[in-house]
């Protein structure tokens, strides 16, 4: 099997997340994509973070009609802060059948990879897929992304990169949908409609629970 792991705060999950996941799934021929809402993320501790159980439920509502999309509550159920290295270790130890694992992230997250806990180990445990609207050639990658390609020992191989551990790195160009979770939260606070920025059931859930 080929499985993508897609983590994030999903505060809230929106159409940009969903479309990127679908395009990456199709481009990489994934059998499944696991959405993994963060419990207590180390980099986002602001007061606008909705409770983890609410964010998990919004992800469930947003993905329930896609047979390729699955949800994991691993990080939500942890008492400690959520670190990607722990999540990847969990998945690698939990599946018995042979699986190719791909950690999915946006270009901004990849640019910050060096600051992640056990980042060197992480790049040897699983493959990476970075989705970006701007990438068309290596020369178009941001300088800090190129620095991380070199920092973690990746070398160009055909249409992707590989490091000495044999793990691969892919950049997948996806459709840019100009929507952000920050803007959605702001609109919700102001009493404005957020329909069509998030799935309808998610918009109704946010309103019903007065999350933002």
KAGI-V501692 format. One record per pair of residues at least 6 apart in sequence whose C-alpha atoms are under 6 Angstrom apart, sorted by the first residue. I is the first residue (numbers start at 0). J is the second residue. D is the distance in whole Angstrom. If there is no record, write none. Layout:
# KAGI-V501692
i=I j=J d=D
i=I j=J d=D
This chain:
# KAGI-V501692
i=0 j=98 d=5
i=1 j=29 d=5
i=1 j=30 d=5
i=1 j=98 d=6
i=1 j=99 d=5
i=2 j=29 d=5
i=2 j=30 d=6
i=2 j=31 d=5
i=2 j=32 d=6
i=2 j=100 d=5
i=3 j=32 d=5
i=3 j=101 d=5
i=3 j=102 d=6
i=4 j=32 d=6
i=4 j=33 d=5
i=4 j=102 d=5
i=4 j=103 d=6
i=5 j=33 d=6
i=5 j=34 d=5
i=5 j=35 d=6
i=5 j=103 d=5
i=6 j=34 d=6
i=6 j=35 d=4
i=6 j=36 d=6
i=7 j=36 d=5
i=7 j=37 d=6
i=8 j=36 d=5
i=8 j=37 d=5
i=11 j=180 d=6
i=13 j=197 d=4
i=14 j=196 d=6
i=14 j=197 d=5
i=15 j=176 d=5
i=19 j=173 d=6
i=31 j=67 d=5
i=31 j=68 d=6
i=32 j=68 d=5
i=32 j=69 d=6
i=33 j=69 d=5
i=33 j=70 d=5
i=34 j=70 d=5
i=35 j=71 d=5
i=37 j=74 d=5
i=37 j=75 d=6
i=38 j=51 d=6
i=38 j=74 d=5
i=38 j=75 d=4
i=38 j=81 d=6
i=39 j=80 d=5
i=39 j=81 d=6
i=40 j=80 d=6
i=40 j=81 d=5
i=51 j=75 d=6
i=57 j=201 d=6
i=62 j=68 d=6
i=74 j=81 d=6
i=84 j=121 d=6
i=100 j=125 d=5
i=101 j=125 d=6
i=101 j=126 d=5
i=101 j=127 d=5
i=102 j=127 d=5
i=102 j=128 d=6
i=103 j=128 d=5
i=103 j=129 d=6
i=104 j=129 d=5
i=105 j=129 d=5
i=105 j=130 d=5
i=106 j=129 d=6
i=106 j=131 d=6
i=110 j=143 d=6
i=110 j=144 d=5
i=123 j=164 d=6
i=126 j=166 d=5
i=126 j=167 d=5
i=126 j=168 d=6
i=127 j=168 d=5
i=128 j=168 d=6
i=128 j=169 d=5
i=128 j=170 d=6
i=129 j=170 d=5
i=130 j=170 d=6
i=130 j=171 d=5
i=130 j=172 d=6
i=131 j=172 d=5
i=131 j=173 d=6
i=132 j=172 d=5
i=132 j=173 d=5
i=132 j=175 d=5
i=134 j=140 d=6
i=134 j=172 d=6
i=152 j=162 d=5
i=153 j=160 d=6
i=153 j=161 d=5
i=153 j=162 d=4
i=154 j=160 d=5
i=154 j=161 d=5
i=159 j=168 d=6
i=159 j=169 d=5
i=160 j=167 d=6
i=160 j=168 d=5
i=161 j=167 d=4
i=184 j=211 d=6
i=188 j=211 d=6
i=194 j=202 d=6
